[in-house]
Amino acid sequence: MRRMSVTNNVHDTRTRKETQLRRQLRVYPRILLWLVIAGTLFLPRHLFSAPRLQSETNNAEITLPLLRPAEATVATLHTHVATITLDVDAQGAPLLRIDATFDIRNETKEDILAPLSLDGAAPFELTLMQDGVLLTPAVAEDGSTTVQVAIPANARTDITLTGSRGLGVDALTSIVYPTELLRQWRGQRSVRVNLAPGLQTSIASWLHVEPDSWRYAATGDIQLEWLFESDLPVRISFQAIAPAFWQELQQLTAAATGNAPDRYAELGLRYRQLAGAAAQLGDAAAQERFLAQAAAAYTEGIRQAEAAGAAAFDLADLHAGLAALYRAWPPPTTPMTHKR
């Protein structure tokens, strides 16, 4: 299997025209001020009831649940396997699923009762089982979730964790598997993590994958795989345009051709929503990229409509969107950072 650097999955689709436009937006603010005036003179009423931008929604990273020792224990983690899947439920709504197993061993001569903490449990519908028997975790007043696991002397036990939660209608999907917590386990840990982005996604929609040591898993579908022996990364993270949003974006891109100001205005709005979502996640590079693509959509829509002799009233949404875009344009790109 060939290894690929994550940098191959960061798709900067800005054209030379978009780059030049970005410079014009900074150098010639008076032109855009004129656009504000010209656009608002013919502003249709429905613009004020346009959909909320994604920056107004609760778009944030989703941290997946994981088991770790709640206190010091002689139990050791021998093998951990986790599969993270982006899927849809029976109604077609986006769904995030985790299936994980923990091979835990007691290599002492006495039976033990290992107290475990289930971090990140609250937003998920979870099932926890020990060797096929259902476990019932205890939830404290502060929301912490723990479970006691009995392991006989010189024996092993398998703990399986399955969980799911809806992804809502966010523009971006950003998930984190906090592998750093596995370092709290004793033993020479062997870890495998698979991530299946789902059939509705596209590699072109991926924004960020870490660590970059992933490889394609041996499967017919697109699936990422990480393998570790003892030395674990801080986290595994995956950030992409949400599958449903990506499909809508492709449809709008195909429809935005020729004299179609409404389609170009809608496409520009969608890129602004992506920029707002990226800003909430602290990804300045993605935010700047999406703003540039929004600017390209608005500008091309104006150019095509004017070439076809469209009335100024028909261009109002495009002019207003471009002006709003200029007001929201971010400072120069800074590297994306994550809290450790």
Secondary structure per residue as TSV (DSSP state, phi and psi in degrees):
chain	resnum	aa	ss	phi	psi
A	1	M	-	360.0	137.9
A	2	R	-	-91.7	143.4
A	3	R	B	-88.1	145.3
A	4	M	-	-128.8	137.8
A	5	S	-	-74.0	143.5
A	6	V	G	-60.8	-22.9
A	7	T	G	-63.6	-20.9
A	8	N	G	-70.9	-14.7
A	9	N	G	-101.3	4.3
A	10	V	-	-97.5	102.0
A	11	H	-	-98.0	106.3
A	12	D	-	-93.3	101.7
A	13	T	-	-94.6	13.8
A	14	R	-	-67.7	132.1
A	15	T	-	-88.5	172.0
A	16	R	H	-60.6	-35.3
A	17	K	H	-63.4	-40.2
A	18	E	H	-64.7	-40.2
A	19	T	H	-64.7	-43.1
A	20	Q	H	-64.0	-38.8
A	21	L	H	-62.3	-40.8
A	22	R	H	-60.6	-40.5
A	23	R	H	-66.0	-38.6
A	24	Q	H	-63.5	-37.5
A	25	L	H	-61.8	-33.2
A	26	R	H	-84.1	-31.3
A	27	V	H	-87.3	-30.0
A	28	Y	-	-122.0	64.1
A	29	P	H	-64.2	-25.2
A	30	R	H	-65.9	-32.2
A	31	I	H	-62.8	-44.2
A	32	L	H	-69.7	-31.6
A	33	L	H	-61.9	-40.4
A	34	W	H	-62.9	-37.4
A	35	L	H	-64.2	-36.9
A	36	V	H	-59.6	-47.6
A	37	I	H	-64.5	-47.3
A	38	A	H	-64.5	-40.3
A	39	G	H	-69.1	-42.8
A	40	T	H	-71.5	-21.0
A	41	L	H	-63.2	-30.4
A	42	F	T	-116.6	23.5
A	43	L	-	-68.0	119.5
A	44	P	-	-72.0	155.1
A	45	R	G	-65.1	-34.7
A	46	H	G	-66.6	-14.8
A	47	L	G	-63.1	-32.2
A	48	F	G	-74.0	-11.7
A	49	S	G	-111.4	24.2
A	50	A	-	-64.3	157.6
A	51	P	-	-58.1	148.4
A	52	R	-	-62.3	145.0
A	53	L	-	-70.1	152.8
A	54	Q	G	-61.9	-25.5
A	55	S	G	-64.3	-15.3
A	56	E	G	-90.9	-2.4
A	57	T	S	-101.9	171.8
A	58	N	-	-90.3	73.8
A	59	N	-	-94.7	119.2
A	60	A	-	-153.8	169.5
A	61	E	-	-64.7	145.4
A	62	I	E	-109.0	118.8
A	63	T	E	-96.6	124.7
A	64	L	-	-77.0	152.5
A	65	P	-	-71.9	151.9
A	66	L	E	-155.4	144.8
A	67	L	E	-92.9	137.8
A	68	R	E	-146.4	163.3
A	69	P	E	-64.1	133.6
A	70	A	S	-78.7	-24.3
A	71	E	S	-156.4	175.9
A	72	A	-	-57.3	134.5
A	73	T	-	-149.0	153.2
A	74	V	S	-84.8	-6.9
A	75	A	-	-63.8	142.5
A	76	T	E	-120.6	148.6
A	77	L	E	-96.0	117.8
A	78	H	E	-91.8	-48.6
A	79	T	E	-141.2	138.9
A	80	H	E	-132.7	128.6
A	81	V	E	-127.8	128.9
A	82	A	E	-132.6	139.0
A	83	T	E	-122.6	122.4
A	84	I	E	-108.2	126.5
A	85	T	E	-128.7	132.6
A	86	L	E	-96.8	121.4
A	87	D	E	-143.7	-168.9
A	88	V	E	-129.0	152.0
A	89	D	-	-86.4	-171.1
A	90	A	T	-62.7	-25.2
A	91	Q	T	-93.3	2.3
A	92	G	S	85.9	7.2
A	93	A	-	-81.1	145.2
A	94	P	E	-62.9	141.3
A	95	L	E	-139.9	140.1
A	96	L	E	-111.5	129.4
A	97	R	E	-129.0	142.9
A	98	I	E	-126.0	130.6
A	99	D	E	-127.3	116.2
A	100	A	E	-135.2	145.6
A	101	T	E	-126.3	144.2
A	102	F	E	-125.4	112.9
A	103	D	E	-87.9	101.6
A	104	I	E	-109.3	138.2
A	105	R	E	-128.6	146.4
A	106	N	E	-115.5	103.4
A	107	E	-	-97.9	17.8
A	108	T	S	-95.8	176.4
A	109	K	S	-94.5	8.1
A	110	E	S	-127.8	149.7
A	111	D	-	-64.7	147.0
A	112	I	E	-132.5	160.3
A	113	L	E	-121.3	105.3
A	114	A	E	-92.9	119.1
A	115	P	E	-82.9	124.7
A	116	L	E	-118.7	146.8
A	117	S	E	-107.9	133.0
A	118	L	E	-104.1	96.3
A	119	D	E	-81.8	146.1
A	120	G	T	72.5	25.3
A	121	A	-	-78.9	-32.8
A	122	A	T	-51.0	-48.6
A	123	P	T	-78.3	-4.9
A	124	F	S	-105.9	151.4
A	125	E	E	-88.5	112.8
A	126	L	E	-118.2	149.6
A	127	T	E	-131.0	129.5
A	128	L	E	-122.5	127.7
A	129	M	E	-134.2	148.0
A	130	Q	E	-118.8	113.7
A	131	D	T	50.1	42.6
A	132	G	T	84.7	-1.6
A	133	V	E	-104.5	131.5
A	134	L	E	-65.7	133.5
A	135	L	-	-103.9	147.9
A	136	T	-	-116.3	101.5
A	137	P	-	-68.0	156.3
A	138	A	E	-101.6	133.3
A	139	V	E	-109.2	120.1
A	140	A	-	-81.4	170.8
A	141	E	T	-62.2	-29.9
A	142	D	T	-82.9	4.6
A	143	G	S	91.0	-8.2
A	144	S	-	-68.2	145.2
A	145	T	E	-121.4	126.5
A	146	T	E	-133.2	161.4
A	147	V	E	-149.2	144.5
A	148	Q	E	-100.0	127.4
A	149	V	E	-117.8	119.4
A	150	A	E	-87.6	130.9
A	151	I	E	-131.5	120.7
A	152	P	-	-65.7	164.3
A	153	A	T	-61.1	141.2
A	154	N	T	48.8	47.9
A	155	A	E	-139.5	169.8
A	156	R	E	-127.2	159.1
A	157	T	E	-144.7	148.2
A	158	D	E	-107.7	122.1
A	159	I	E	-104.0	125.5
A	160	T	E	-112.4	135.2
A	161	L	E	-123.2	122.4
A	162	T	E	-125.8	138.6
A	163	G	E	-156.0	156.6
A	164	S	E	-151.5	157.9
A	165	R	E	-158.3	151.2
A	166	G	E	-72.4	153.5
A	167	L	-	-101.0	-4.9
A	168	G	T	68.1	-153.2
A	169	V	T	-117.5	26.6
A	170	D	-	-62.2	149.7
A	171	A	S	-72.5	-34.9
A	172	L	E	-116.0	144.8
A	173	T	E	-106.7	122.2
A	174	S	E	-133.6	110.9
A	175	I	E	-123.0	148.6
A	176	V	E	-132.6	133.6
A	177	Y	E	-110.3	111.6
A	178	P	-	-79.7	71.5
A	179	T	G	-61.4	-19.0
A	180	E	G	-57.8	-31.7
A	181	L	G	-64.4	-25.2
A	182	L	G	-67.9	-18.4
A	183	R	G	-66.1	-17.3
A	184	Q	G	-76.5	-11.2
A	185	W	S	-81.2	142.4
A	186	R	B	-74.1	159.9
A	187	G	S	103.2	169.4
A	188	Q	-	-88.4	91.3
A	189	R	-	-73.7	134.8
A	190	S	E	-113.7	122.3
A	191	V	E	-127.9	134.6
A	192	R	E	-129.9	130.3
A	193	V	E	-126.1	124.6
A	194	N	E	-109.7	143.2
A	195	L	E	-131.8	119.5
A	196	A	E	-108.9	105.5
A	197	P	-	-67.6	-15.0
A	198	G	-	99.8	159.9
A	199	L	T	-73.7	-18.6
A	200	Q	T	-88.5	0.6
A	201	T	-	-103.4	177.7
A	202	S	-	-144.2	145.3
A	203	I	G	-58.0	-31.8
A	204	A	G	-64.2	-17.9
A	205	S	G	-90.9	-5.8
A	206	W	E	-74.3	137.5
A	207	L	E	-109.4	-37.4
A	208	H	E	-158.0	129.8
A	209	V	E	-135.3	130.0
A	210	E	E	-144.5	149.9
A	211	P	S	-72.2	167.5
A	212	D	T	-85.6	14.6
A	213	S	T	-87.6	8.6
A	214	W	-	-67.8	160.2
A	215	R	E	-140.9	165.4
A	216	Y	E	-73.8	132.2
A	217	A	-	-75.9	158.5
A	218	A	S	-78.2	81.5
A	219	T	S	-152.9	159.1
A	220	G	S	-71.6	-23.5
A	221	D	S	-94.7	163.3
A	222	I	-	-67.8	120.4
A	223	Q	-	-150.1	131.7
A	224	L	E	-95.5	149.2
A	225	E	E	-140.5	135.0
A	226	W	E	-120.4	138.7
A	227	L	E	-125.4	131.9
A	228	F	E	-136.8	146.5
A	229	E	E	-123.9	104.2
A	230	S	S	68.8	-55.0
A	231	D	-	-78.0	105.5
A	232	L	-	-106.8	145.8
A	233	P	-	-75.5	167.4
A	234	V	S	-63.9	-40.4
A	235	R	-	-161.8	158.8
A	236	I	E	-112.2	128.4
A	237	S	E	-135.3	150.5
A	238	F	E	-141.3	124.7
A	239	Q	E	-129.7	129.2
A	240	A	E	-153.1	163.1
A	241	I	E	-67.3	131.3
A	242	A	-	-55.9	140.2
A	243	P	H	-52.2	-47.8
A	244	A	H	-64.3	-40.4
A	245	F	H	-66.2	-39.1
A	246	W	H	-62.8	-42.6
A	247	Q	H	-63.6	-42.3
A	248	E	H	-63.3	-38.8
A	249	L	H	-62.6	-41.1
A	250	Q	H	-66.2	-38.1
A	251	Q	H	-65.3	-42.6
A	252	L	H	-67.0	-38.3
A	253	T	H	-62.3	-40.7
A	254	A	H	-68.1	-33.6
A	255	A	H	-81.2	-22.0
A	256	A	-	-82.8	84.4
A	257	T	-	-148.6	143.6
A	258	G	S	66.7	-151.1
A	259	N	S	-82.1	83.2
A	260	A	-	-139.0	66.4
A	261	P	H	-58.9	-35.3
A	262	D	H	-63.9	-41.3
A	263	R	H	-68.3	-40.6
A	264	Y	H	-65.6	-38.7
A	265	A	H	-64.9	-40.7
A	266	E	H	-66.4	-40.1
A	267	L	H	-64.4	-42.7
A	268	G	H	-61.3	-40.1
A	269	L	H	-63.4	-40.3
A	270	R	H	-64.4	-40.3
A	271	Y	H	-67.0	-33.1
A	272	R	H	-67.0	-36.5
A	273	Q	H	-64.1	-41.1
A	274	L	H	-63.7	-39.6
A	275	A	H	-63.1	-40.4
A	276	G	H	-65.2	-39.7
A	277	A	H	-65.6	-41.2
A	278	A	H	-63.7	-37.2
A	279	A	H	-63.7	-40.1
A	280	Q	H	-65.7	-29.9
A	281	L	T	-86.1	-1.8
A	282	G	T	77.2	20.0
A	283	D	-	-99.9	88.5
A	284	A	H	-66.4	-35.4
A	285	A	H	-64.9	-44.9
A	286	A	H	-66.5	-38.4
A	287	Q	H	-59.9	-46.2
A	288	E	H	-65.2	-40.0
A	289	R	H	-60.4	-46.5
A	290	F	H	-68.8	-34.7
A	291	L	H	-65.2	-38.5
A	292	A	H	-64.1	-38.9
A	293	Q	H	-70.4	-34.3
A	294	A	H	-64.0	-44.0
A	295	A	H	-60.6	-41.0
A	296	A	H	-63.1	-40.1
A	297	A	H	-65.4	-47.4
A	298	Y	H	-62.2	-44.8
A	299	T	H	-66.3	-42.9
A	300	E	H	-65.8	-37.3
A	301	G	H	-62.0	-42.5
A	302	I	H	-64.4	-44.5
A	303	R	H	-62.0	-45.6
A	304	Q	H	-65.9	-42.5
A	305	A	H	-67.3	-42.2
A	306	E	H	-65.0	-37.5
A	307	A	H	-64.8	-28.4
A	308	A	T	-89.2	0.8
A	309	G	T	76.9	27.7
A	310	A	-	-65.6	151.4
A	311	A	-	-72.0	153.1
A	312	A	G	-57.8	-34.4
A	313	F	G	-59.3	-36.7
A	314	D	G	-69.8	-18.1
A	315	L	G	-98.8	2.6
A	316	A	H	-58.3	-45.3
A	317	D	H	-63.3	-37.9
A	318	L	H	-67.0	-45.1
A	319	H	H	-63.8	-44.3
A	320	A	H	-65.5	-40.2
A	321	G	H	-64.3	-40.7
A	322	L	H	-66.5	-39.8
A	323	A	H	-65.4	-43.2
A	324	A	H	-63.3	-34.7
A	325	L	H	-63.6	-42.9
A	326	Y	H	-62.1	-41.2
A	327	R	H	-64.5	-27.1
A	328	A	H	-97.3	-0.2
A	329	W	-	-61.9	131.2
A	330	P	-	-81.6	168.5
A	331	P	S	-67.2	173.4
A	332	P	S	-52.3	150.2
A	333	T	-	-60.5	136.5
A	334	T	-	-120.2	150.3
A	335	P	-	-58.9	142.8
A	336	M	-	-71.2	133.2
A	337	T	-	-124.1	156.7
A	338	H	-	-124.4	144.2
A	339	K	-	-70.2	134.5
A	340	R	-	-100.0	360.0
